[in-house]
Amino acid sequence: MVTEPASAPLPPVLRPENPPRRSLAELVERFGLEVRGDVDGVFARGITLATADLRAGEVFVGIHGARRHGAEFAQTAADQGAVAILTDGAGAERAAVSGLPVLIAEDPRAALGDISAWLYGTDHDMPQLFAVTGTNGKTSTSHVLEGILHQLGVASGLSSTAERHIAGQSIVSRLTTPESSEMHALLALMRERKVEAVAVEVSAQALSRHRVDGIVFDVAGFTNLTHDHLDDYGDLETYLEAKLALFRPDRARRGVVCVDTPSGWEVVRRSEVPLVTVGAPQLATDPDAAADADWIVHIVDEDQRGTTFTVRAPDGAEVTTTIPVIGAHMAANAGLAIAMLVEGGYPFDRIAAALVRDGRVDAVLPGRTELVSGASGPAVYVDFSHTPDAFEKTLAAVRKVTPGRVIMMFGASGNRDTLKRPVMGRVAAEGADIVIVTDHHPRYEEPAPIRAALLEGARSAASDAEILEVAAPEEAIRTAVRMVGDGDAILWAGPGHQDYREIDGVRTPFSARSLARAALQDAGWPVP
């Protein structure tokens, strides 16, 4: 795996401080690997796909990448102290020049999860594991799970799109779900630090690309399925099929499914593990069907401080609390998290008591309708929304708490699902008074055609929204702030928690939060 050049440093890969010492000869025998070279008396203390993360004493895995074969870096791995190379038949000759033992698997990526679990000892005696999948709401639900666990006094861990947490330590994430070698190393470190329960955000790609292989989750949760990642899956049916893999006995023991959308009911119908359902009739496509769910979420109130809601358990017990972020959909995510915790064995009355004691769900949701403006002046929200459904829900949430006009500013990622771009533009124009299309992560695409697709969708909407194009996001946010006053709101969708922009493979330092606050300050408005 080739690490992209980056001017913004990548977050570190976390490892256990005292990993097991495993025999390569035993590894070869256990996993039926072909071996070239002598493995007798050789021991490994970890495994990685990237030379940039390699530590002495580990196995380096060389697989086919998007542009090069990872086995080309075998000599670099040897120079850094690798003890062996794991690769496929195509990479074996390239790896041989390193002089290290070469372990050959037909599909190294498919074998990597189970191998990592054995090397790190994460195939037994693990913390309680909660998984959340779906298109939108995975990150929010994962952070709520961890937040409530902390309120219960449980030593907790988290792996989300935004951050990794280990018993209080926090680092920025690289991928929504890390590669399986990194995931097992992370779980081993969490166990080493006495973490009792872990919330893990699991993407469809994580399931399709073996990133959570070797893990059986105690409880799996499903939020929804909407238009996204069709560049990978082709259609929504194939995309859902990838998500359904989480609800099989080799992946999870129990499930909790939000049934506010038809996709939720499809997961219920096809799940191969026992599960319960959660519904928010006020939000559901079919309110009557959602009202038959085992758990019911009722939205009580929404304002700029958060969303108040009631959760009713299957036995009729209830608790009313607040999640400190706007949006009825956030309350639905919190309801899903509460039901998952109960399925995991935490009594509902204990959870309810903690929420009442603290007066809210004590969770920080980085970059999720995050208010970055001051006590007066226009409200400015930075958000990670990047799908049409997320745009619709987040815009509706902002509109509900905004007395004045709403500006939506957004771009789209390059080298990702192109079909959703016009739909994103149309949804933005239907929900906002002013739309500003700007650049986001162009990656290896030219940014102008990305903007053009978004603008085409915005102009197709049956709407009176004013539509602007401002390519540079730094100028776009200044333009937005100049157009608003007290009581208005700006929703900057896309960057959320991220601290970089990716352009031609290079991660350039970038903070939407800082730019928004600077623009407000320049315009004379107070900032936090």
C-alpha positions as CSV (number, residue, x, y, z in Angstrom):
1,M,0.0,0.0,0.0
2,V,1.5,3.3,-1.1
3,T,1.1,6.3,1.3
4,E,0.1,9.4,-0.6
5,P,2.4,12.4,-0.3
6,A,1.0,14.8,2.2
7,S,1.9,18.2,3.5
8,A,-0.7,17.7,6.3
9,P,0.7,14.9,8.5
10,L,-1.3,11.7,8.6
11,P,-2.5,10.7,12.1
12,P,-0.4,7.9,13.7
13,V,-1.4,4.2,13.6
14,L,-1.8,3.1,17.2
15,R,-0.3,-0.2,18.4
16,P,-0.4,-2.1,21.7
17,E,2.6,-1.3,23.9
18,N,3.3,-5.0,24.6
19,P,2.1,-7.0,21.6
20,P,2.3,-10.8,21.6
21,R,5.4,-12.4,20.0
22,R,4.2,-14.8,17.4
23,S,6.1,-17.6,15.5
24,L,6.1,-17.1,11.7
25,A,6.3,-20.9,11.3
26,E,3.1,-21.3,13.3
27,L,1.5,-18.4,11.3
28,V,2.3,-20.2,8.1
29,E,0.9,-23.5,9.3
30,R,-2.2,-22.0,10.9
31,F,-3.2,-20.0,7.8
32,G,-2.0,-22.4,5.1
33,L,0.4,-20.0,3.5
34,E,3.0,-20.8,0.9
35,V,6.5,-19.8,2.1
36,R,9.7,-18.9,0.4
37,G,12.7,-18.6,2.6
38,D,13.4,-19.8,6.2
39,V,10.8,-18.9,8.9
40,D,12.2,-21.1,11.6
41,G,13.0,-19.1,14.7
42,V,11.5,-15.9,13.3
43,F,8.9,-14.1,15.3
44,A,6.6,-11.2,14.5
45,R,5.1,-8.5,16.8
46,G,2.6,-6.9,14.4
47,I,1.6,-6.4,10.8
48,T,1.0,-3.4,8.5
49,L,0.1,-2.5,4.9
50,A,2.1,0.7,4.8
51,T,5.9,1.2,5.1
52,A,5.2,4.6,6.6
53,D,3.7,2.8,9.6
54,L,6.0,-0.1,9.8
55,R,7.8,-0.9,13.0
56,A,10.8,-3.2,13.4
57,G,9.7,-6.8,14.1
58,E,6.5,-6.6,12.0
59,V,5.3,-8.3,8.8
60,F,4.8,-6.0,5.8
61,V,1.9,-6.8,3.5
62,G,2.3,-6.0,-0.2
63,I,-0.9,-6.0,-2.1
64,H,-2.1,-4.5,-5.4
65,G,-2.8,-0.8,-4.9
66,A,-4.6,1.7,-7.2
67,R,-1.4,2.5,-9.0
68,R,1.4,0.1,-7.8
69,H,1.9,-3.2,-6.2
70,G,2.9,-2.9,-2.5
71,A,5.5,-5.7,-2.9
72,E,7.6,-3.1,-4.8
73,F,8.3,-1.6,-1.3
74,A,9.7,-4.9,0.2
75,Q,13.2,-3.6,0.3
76,T,12.1,-0.5,2.1
77,A,10.2,-2.7,4.6
78,A,13.4,-4.8,5.1
79,D,15.5,-1.7,5.7
80,Q,13.0,-0.6,8.4
81,G,13.1,-3.9,10.2
82,A,10.3,-6.0,8.8
83,V,10.7,-9.7,9.5
84,A,8.7,-11.0,6.5
85,I,6.7,-10.0,3.5
86,L,3.1,-11.2,3.1
87,T,1.9,-10.9,-0.6
88,D,0.2,-12.7,-3.5
89,G,1.8,-14.7,-6.3
90,A,2.2,-11.6,-8.4
91,G,4.2,-9.9,-5.7
92,A,6.3,-12.8,-4.6
93,E,9.2,-12.2,-7.1
94,R,9.2,-8.5,-6.3
95,A,9.3,-9.2,-2.6
96,A,12.1,-11.8,-2.9
97,V,14.7,-9.1,-3.5
98,S,14.4,-8.0,0.1
99,G,16.0,-11.2,1.3
100,L,13.2,-11.7,3.9
101,P,10.9,-14.7,4.1
102,V,8.0,-14.3,1.7
103,L,4.6,-15.6,2.8
104,I,2.2,-16.1,-0.1
105,A,-1.6,-16.0,0.1
106,E,-4.0,-16.1,-2.8
107,D,-5.7,-13.0,-1.5
108,P,-3.6,-11.3,1.2
109,R,-6.2,-8.7,2.0
110,A,-8.9,-11.3,2.6
111,A,-6.5,-13.2,4.9
112,L,-5.3,-10.1,6.7
113,G,-8.1,-9.7,9.3
114,D,-7.8,-13.2,10.7
115,I,-4.0,-13.1,10.6
116,S,-4.0,-9.7,12.4
117,A,-6.5,-11.0,15.0
118,W,-4.1,-14.0,15.7
119,L,-1.0,-11.8,15.7
120,Y,-2.5,-9.3,18.1
121,G,-4.5,-11.7,20.2
122,T,-7.8,-10.0,19.4
123,D,-9.4,-13.3,18.5
124,H,-10.4,-13.8,22.2
125,D,-11.1,-11.9,25.5
126,M,-12.1,-8.7,23.8
127,P,-14.0,-5.6,25.2
128,Q,-17.7,-5.4,24.3
129,L,-17.9,-4.3,20.7
130,F,-20.7,-2.1,19.1
131,A,-20.8,-1.6,15.4
132,V,-22.8,1.1,13.5
133,T,-23.4,1.0,9.8
134,G,-25.6,2.9,7.3
135,T,-25.2,5.8,4.9
136,N,-25.9,8.7,7.2
137,G,-25.7,8.9,11.0
138,K,-22.9,6.4,11.6
139,T,-20.5,8.9,13.1
140,S,-23.2,10.6,15.3
141,T,-24.5,7.3,16.6
142,S,-21.0,6.0,17.4
143,H,-20.1,9.2,19.3
144,V,-23.4,9.0,21.2
145,L,-22.7,5.4,22.1
146,E,-19.3,6.4,23.5
147,G,-20.7,9.5,25.3
148,I,-23.4,7.5,27.1
149,L,-20.9,4.8,28.0
150,H,-18.8,7.5,29.6
151,Q,-21.8,8.8,31.5
152,L,-22.4,5.2,32.8
153,G,-18.8,5.2,34.1
154,V,-17.6,2.6,31.6
155,A,-14.1,2.9,30.2
156,S,-14.8,3.3,26.5
157,G,-13.2,3.4,23.1
158,L,-14.2,4.8,19.7
159,S,-13.3,4.4,16.1
160,S,-15.2,6.8,13.8
161,T,-14.8,8.8,10.7
162,A,-13.8,11.8,12.8
163,E,-11.7,10.4,15.7
164,R,-10.2,7.4,17.5
165,H,-10.6,7.4,21.3
166,I,-8.8,5.1,23.7
167,A,-9.8,5.6,27.4
168,G,-9.6,9.4,27.1
169,Q,-6.8,9.6,24.4
170,S,-8.0,11.1,21.1
171,I,-6.5,11.2,17.6
172,V,-7.9,12.2,14.2
173,S,-9.0,9.3,12.0
174,R,-7.7,8.4,8.5
175,L,-10.5,6.2,7.2
176,T,-14.1,5.7,8.4
177,T,-13.0,2.2,9.3
178,P,-9.3,1.5,9.4
179,E,-7.6,-1.3,7.5
180,S,-7.9,-4.6,9.4
181,S,-4.3,-4.7,10.5
182,E,-4.8,-1.2,12.1
183,M,-8.2,-2.1,13.5
184,H,-6.8,-5.1,15.4
185,A,-3.8,-3.2,16.6
186,L,-6.2,-0.5,17.9
187,L,-8.4,-3.0,19.6
188,A,-5.4,-4.7,21.2
189,L,-4.2,-1.3,22.6
190,M,-7.7,-0.6,23.9
191,R,-7.8,-4.0,25.7
192,E,-4.3,-3.3,27.1
193,R,-5.6,0.0,28.5
194,K,-8.6,-1.7,30.2
195,V,-11.3,-0.4,27.8
196,E,-14.5,-2.2,28.6
197,A,-16.7,-1.3,25.5
198,V,-15.9,0.1,22.0
199,A,-18.1,1.8,19.5
200,V,-16.9,1.3,15.9
201,E,-18.2,3.0,12.7
202,V,-18.4,0.4,10.0
203,S,-18.7,1.5,6.4
204,A,-19.9,-0.6,3.5
205,Q,-16.4,-0.5,2.1
206,A,-15.1,-1.9,5.4
207,L,-17.3,-4.9,5.0
208,S,-16.5,-5.4,1.3
209,R,-12.8,-4.8,1.6
210,H,-12.2,-7.0,4.7
211,R,-11.4,-4.2,7.1
212,V,-13.5,-5.8,10.0
213,D,-12.6,-9.4,9.2
214,G,-11.7,-11.3,12.3
215,I,-14.1,-9.4,14.5
216,V,-17.5,-10.5,15.8
217,F,-19.5,-7.5,17.2
218,D,-21.7,-7.9,20.2
219,V,-24.3,-5.5,18.8
220,A,-24.6,-4.1,15.3
221,G,-26.8,-1.0,14.5
222,F,-28.2,0.2,11.2
223,T,-29.2,3.8,10.5
224,N,-30.4,4.1,6.9
225,L,-29.4,3.6,3.3
226,T,-29.5,6.5,0.8
227,H,-27.7,7.6,-2.4
228,D,-24.0,7.3,-1.9
229,H,-21.0,5.2,-3.0
230,L,-22.6,4.1,-6.3
231,D,-19.2,4.5,-7.8
232,D,-18.2,1.4,-5.8
233,Y,-21.5,-0.5,-5.8
234,G,-23.3,0.5,-9.0
235,D,-26.8,0.5,-7.5
236,L,-28.6,0.7,-4.2
237,E,-29.4,-3.0,-4.1
238,T,-25.7,-3.9,-4.2
239,Y,-24.8,-1.2,-1.7
240,L,-27.4,-2.6,0.7
241,E,-26.1,-6.1,0.2
242,A,-22.7,-4.9,1.4
243,K,-24.3,-3.5,4.6
244,L,-26.3,-6.7,5.2
245,A,-23.1,-8.6,5.7
246,L,-22.9,-7.0,9.2
247,F,-26.1,-8.8,10.2
248,R,-24.8,-12.3,9.9
249,P,-23.5,-14.6,12.7
250,D,-19.9,-14.4,11.6
251,R,-20.0,-10.6,12.0
252,A,-22.5,-9.8,14.9
253,R,-24.4,-11.5,17.7
254,R,-27.4,-9.1,17.8
255,G,-28.8,-6.2,15.8
256,V,-30.7,-3.0,16.3
257,V,-32.3,-1.5,13.2
258,C,-33.8,1.9,12.6
259,V,-37.0,1.4,10.5
260,D,-37.7,5.0,9.5
261,T,-36.8,4.1,5.9
262,P,-37.7,1.1,3.6
263,S,-34.1,0.0,3.8
264,G,-34.4,-0.6,7.5
265,W,-37.3,-3.0,7.0
266,E,-35.3,-4.8,4.4
267,V,-32.5,-5.3,6.9
268,V,-35.1,-6.6,9.4
269,R,-36.4,-9.0,6.8
270,R,-33.0,-10.4,5.8
271,S,-31.1,-10.2,9.0
272,E,-29.6,-13.5,10.1
273,V,-29.1,-12.5,13.8
274,P,-31.7,-11.6,16.4
275,L,-32.7,-8.0,16.4
276,V,-35.0,-5.2,17.7
277,T,-36.3,-2.2,15.9
278,V,-36.2,1.6,16.5
279,G,-38.6,4.0,14.9
280,A,-39.2,7.8,14.9
281,P,-42.7,8.1,13.4
282,Q,-42.3,11.9,13.0
283,L,-39.4,11.3,10.6
284,A,-40.3,8.0,9.0
285,T,-41.2,7.4,5.4
286,D,-44.1,5.2,6.8
287,P,-45.1,6.7,10.2
288,D,-47.6,3.9,10.9
289,A,-45.0,1.2,10.3
290,A,-42.4,3.0,12.4
291,A,-44.9,3.3,15.2
292,D,-44.9,-0.5,15.5
293,A,-41.1,-0.6,16.3
294,D,-39.9,-2.0,19.5
295,W,-38.4,1.3,20.5
296,I,-40.0,4.6,19.8
297,V,-38.3,8.1,19.5
298,H,-40.5,11.2,19.8
299,I,-39.1,14.6,19.0
300,V,-40.1,17.1,21.7
301,D,-38.3,20.4,20.8
302,E,-35.6,21.8,18.6
303,D,-33.5,24.9,19.1
304,Q,-29.9,26.1,18.5
305,R,-28.8,24.4,21.7
306,G,-29.9,21.0,20.7
307,T,-32.8,18.6,20.2
308,T,-35.0,17.3,23.0
309,F,-36.6,13.9,22.6
310,T,-38.3,11.0,24.4
311,V,-37.3,7.4,24.1
312,R,-39.8,4.7,25.0
313,A,-38.5,1.2,25.7
314,P,-40.4,-2.0,24.6
315,D,-41.8,-2.3,28.2
316,G,-43.2,1.2,28.1
317,A,-40.5,2.9,30.3
318,E,-39.5,6.3,29.0
319,V,-36.8,9.0,29.4
320,T,-36.8,12.5,28.0
321,T,-33.4,14.1,27.3
322,T,-31.5,16.4,24.9
323,I,-28.8,15.8,22.4
324,P,-26.5,18.9,22.1
325,V,-26.8,19.3,18.3
326,I,-29.7,20.4,16.1
327,G,-31.8,18.1,14.0
328,A,-34.6,15.6,14.6
329,H,-32.5,13.0,12.8
330,M,-29.9,13.4,15.5
331,A,-32.5,12.4,18.1
332,A,-33.2,9.3,16.0
333,N,-29.5,8.4,16.1
334,A,-29.4,8.8,19.8
335,G,-32.4,6.6,20.2
336,L,-30.7,3.9,18.1
337,A,-27.6,4.2,20.4
338,I,-29.7,3.8,23.6
339,A,-31.4,0.7,22.2
340,M,-28.0,-0.8,21.2
341,L,-26.7,-0.2,24.7
342,V,-29.7,-2.0,26.2
343,E,-29.2,-4.9,23.8
344,G,-25.6,-4.9,25.0
345,G,-26.8,-5.6,28.6
346,Y,-26.9,-2.1,30.1
347,P,-30.2,-1.6,31.9
348,F,-32.5,1.0,30.5
349,D,-33.2,2.5,34.0
350,R,-29.4,2.9,34.6
351,I,-29.1,4.8,31.2
352,A,-32.2,6.9,31.9
353,A,-30.9,7.8,35.4
354,A,-27.5,9.0,33.9
355,L,-29.3,11.1,31.3
356,V,-31.6,12.7,33.8
357,R,-28.7,13.3,36.2
358,D,-26.6,15.1,33.5
359,G,-29.6,16.7,31.8
360,R,-28.5,15.6,28.3
361,V,-26.6,13.1,26.3
362,D,-23.0,14.1,27.1
363,A,-21.5,13.6,23.6
364,V,-19.4,15.7,21.4
365,L,-20.2,15.3,17.7
366,P,-17.3,16.9,15.8
367,G,-18.3,18.6,12.5
368,R,-21.9,17.5,12.8
369,T,-24.0,20.8,12.5
370,E,-21.3,22.2,14.7
371,L,-22.0,25.8,15.6
372,V,-18.8,27.8,15.2
373,S,-20.3,31.4,15.6
374,G,-20.7,33.6,18.6
375,A,-23.7,34.4,20.8
376,S,-25.0,37.1,18.4
377,G,-24.9,37.7,14.7
378,P,-25.5,35.0,12.0
379,A,-25.3,31.4,13.0
380,V,-22.6,29.5,11.1
381,Y,-22.6,25.7,11.1
382,V,-19.9,23.4,9.8
383,D,-21.1,20.0,8.8
384,F,-19.8,16.8,7.3
385,S,-22.9,16.2,5.1
386,H,-22.0,14.9,1.7
387,T,-25.1,13.0,0.4
388,P,-28.4,14.3,-0.9
389,D,-30.3,12.8,2.1
390,A,-27.9,14.3,4.6
391,F,-28.2,17.7,2.8
392,E,-32.0,17.5,3.1
393,K,-32.1,16.6,6.8
394,T,-29.4,19.0,7.8
395,L,-30.9,21.9,5.9
396,A,-34.3,21.2,7.4
397,A,-32.8,21.2,10.9
398,V,-31.0,24.6,10.3
399,R,-34.2,26.1,8.7
400,K,-36.3,25.0,11.8
401,V,-34.1,27.0,14.2
402,T,-33.3,30.0,11.9
403,P,-35.7,33.0,11.9
404,G,-34.0,34.6,8.9
405,R,-32.4,33.4,5.6
406,V,-30.4,30.2,5.2
407,I,-27.2,30.1,3.0
408,M,-25.9,26.7,2.0
409,M,-22.3,26.5,0.9
410,F,-20.8,23.2,-0.3
411,G,-18.7,21.3,-2.8
412,A,-18.3,17.7,-3.6
413,S,-15.4,15.2,-3.4
414,G,-13.5,14.3,-6.6
415,N,-13.0,10.6,-7.6
416,R,-16.2,9.7,-5.8
417,D,-19.8,8.9,-6.8
418,T,-20.5,11.4,-9.6
419,L,-24.2,10.6,-9.9
420,K,-25.1,12.2,-6.6
421,R,-23.6,15.6,-7.5
422,P,-26.6,17.1,-9.4
423,V,-29.0,15.7,-6.8
424,M,-26.9,17.4,-4.0
425,G,-27.2,20.7,-5.9
426,R,-30.9,20.4,-6.4
427,V,-31.6,19.5,-2.8
428,A,-29.5,22.5,-1.6
429,A,-31.4,24.9,-3.9
430,E,-34.8,23.5,-2.7
431,G,-33.9,24.0,1.0
432,A,-31.8,27.2,1.1
433,D,-32.4,30.8,0.2
434,I,-28.9,31.2,-1.2
435,V,-26.6,28.5,-2.6
436,I,-22.8,29.0,-2.9
437,V,-21.0,26.2,-4.8
438,T,-17.3,26.0,-4.0
439,D,-14.5,23.4,-4.0
440,H,-14.0,20.7,-1.5
441,H,-11.6,17.7,-2.1
442,P,-11.0,17.7,-5.9
443,R,-8.5,14.8,-5.4
444,Y,-7.3,13.9,-8.9
445,E,-10.3,15.5,-10.7
446,E,-10.4,19.0,-12.2
447,P,-12.5,21.0,-9.8
448,A,-14.5,23.1,-12.4
449,P,-16.5,20.1,-13.8
450,I,-17.4,19.1,-10.2
451,R,-18.8,22.5,-9.5
452,A,-20.6,22.5,-12.9
453,A,-22.4,19.3,-11.9
454,L,-23.5,20.8,-8.6
455,L,-24.6,24.0,-10.3
456,E,-26.6,22.1,-12.9
457,G,-28.5,20.4,-10.2
458,A,-29.1,23.6,-8.3
459,R,-30.4,25.4,-11.4
460,S,-32.8,22.5,-12.1
461,A,-34.6,23.0,-8.8
462,A,-38.1,24.5,-8.7
463,S,-36.8,27.2,-6.4
464,D,-36.2,30.9,-6.2
465,A,-32.8,30.4,-4.5
466,E,-30.0,32.7,-5.5
467,I,-27.1,30.5,-6.9
468,L,-23.5,31.6,-6.8
469,E,-20.2,30.0,-7.8
470,V,-17.1,30.9,-5.8
471,A,-14.3,28.4,-6.5
472,A,-12.0,29.1,-3.5
473,P,-13.6,28.0,-0.2
474,E,-11.7,30.8,1.6
475,E,-13.4,33.4,-0.5
476,A,-16.7,31.6,-0.5
477,I,-17.1,31.8,3.2
478,R,-16.2,35.5,3.2
479,T,-18.8,36.0,0.5
480,A,-21.4,34.1,2.6
481,V,-20.7,36.1,5.7
482,R,-21.0,39.4,3.8
483,M,-24.5,38.4,2.7
484,V,-26.0,37.6,6.1
485,G,-27.0,39.4,9.2
486,D,-28.4,38.8,12.7
487,G,-30.9,36.0,12.6
488,D,-29.6,34.4,9.4
489,A,-27.6,31.2,9.1
490,I,-24.8,29.7,7.0
491,L,-24.5,25.9,6.6
492,W,-21.1,24.9,5.3
493,A,-21.5,21.3,4.3
494,G,-18.7,19.0,3.4
495,P,-15.5,19.7,5.5
496,G,-17.0,19.0,8.9
497,H,-14.3,17.9,11.3
498,Q,-11.6,17.4,8.6
499,D,-8.4,19.5,8.9
500,Y,-7.2,19.2,5.3
501,R,-8.2,19.5,1.6
502,E,-6.9,16.8,-0.8
503,I,-5.7,18.1,-4.1
504,D,-3.7,15.9,-6.6
505,G,-3.1,13.4,-3.8
506,V,-1.7,16.0,-1.4
507,R,-3.4,16.8,1.9
508,T,-3.2,20.6,2.4
509,P,-3.9,21.9,5.9
510,F,-7.3,23.5,6.0
511,S,-9.8,24.3,8.7
512,A,-13.4,25.3,7.9
513,R,-13.9,26.2,11.6
514,S,-11.0,28.6,11.6
515,L,-11.9,30.2,8.2
516,A,-15.5,30.7,9.2
517,R,-14.5,32.3,12.5
518,A,-12.0,34.6,10.7
519,A,-14.6,35.7,8.2
520,L,-17.1,36.5,11.0
521,Q,-14.4,38.4,12.9
522,D,-13.5,40.4,9.8
523,A,-17.1,41.3,9.4
524,G,-17.3,42.5,13.0
525,W,-19.3,39.6,14.5
526,P,-18.3,38.0,17.8
527,V,-16.7,34.5,17.7
528,P,-16.3,32.0,20.5
